[in-house]
Amino acid sequence: MKLQSGWKKYLEVIDELKELESIYRELRHAFRREGWTEKDLEKPPYYPTDIMRNFQRYSDEQTRVFHLLKDYFDIKDFNEYADYLKERLRIIDLEIPLKDGDTKRNNSRDEDN
């Protein structure tokens, strides 16, 4: 049995990622509302205001938690932290799936017609 690092155990027991996961859920719902695919997330076709605002909130919260972990634990590698988050957030990706990418997107953004 592999021993879990202290900072990961802390995040799970204290539920320090609750706010980050909440923001990520809001982002996934907005991506789905826009009809985006996973590939669209690599280079978004446009940037709605709510997505940009929540992306900034997500970034701020991700940084806050990382600095908290740096203060309490011997974690120096942001990439290790980011990989851990990616695995945790994968559950939300499954919970809120995006389009599969088989349909063509109409990029006109002309809602009046």
PyMOL commands that set and color helices and strands:
alter all, ss='L'
color gray80, all
select helices_A, chain A and resi 6-14+18-33+38-42+49-72+78-95
alter helices_A, ss='H'
color red, helices_A
deselect
rebuild
show_as cartoon
